[in-house]
Amino acid sequence: MSSNSEKVYSAEESDRLLDIARHSITHGFTHNVSLPVPLPSCTPALREPRACFVTLQMSGQLRGCIGSLEARMALAQEVSDNAYRAAFLDPRFDPLTPDELGLVSISVSVLAPAIPLVFTSESDLIKQLRPGIDGLILECGRQRGTFLPSVWDTLSRPEDFWHQLKIKTGLRADYWSDTFRVSRYTTIYIEEKGR
């Protein structure tokens, strides 16, 4: 899975983020909001503003994924908010049920700042993609979409990754525009073990 050499979280910090995510979903069943995280109890790294995505999977299938592309708040609270939103507010899925919670595995992808790509053509862009490493952000006018680096697990060819990202963004797979803005980012990937 992709990683970012800029920062690595300790095992304790990684476990804390996964605990926050799971507890936020549990909290959501009874309170209909994400769990407020007591930030003074977190390490400095977990109090830093960072963008992240929280992904829920059940039986190897996506069950919810919500995140942010820009750092807006402390990472610990961002994880809590995105876990709640992935469980209950992802428009692609029905809200998670209490019975499903024990069957769901949770992962957190912490994003490094995105870097704009410079390219002269679609083939030039595709040649620059790094399978298994890059997350991509595609912007075209007011439309924007992203694929996390973990998507390379199912779309391993750069052409497929790029074409499916265009479809996700609401464009045709064969659409091209010189006004495309594309940025790449890496992630630190943290996942629950044994689920």
Summary of the structure (lengths in Angstrom):
residues: 195
radius of gyration: 17.0
end to end distance: 16.9
largest distance: 52.0
contacts: 582
relative contact order: 0.19
helix: 35%
strand: 24%
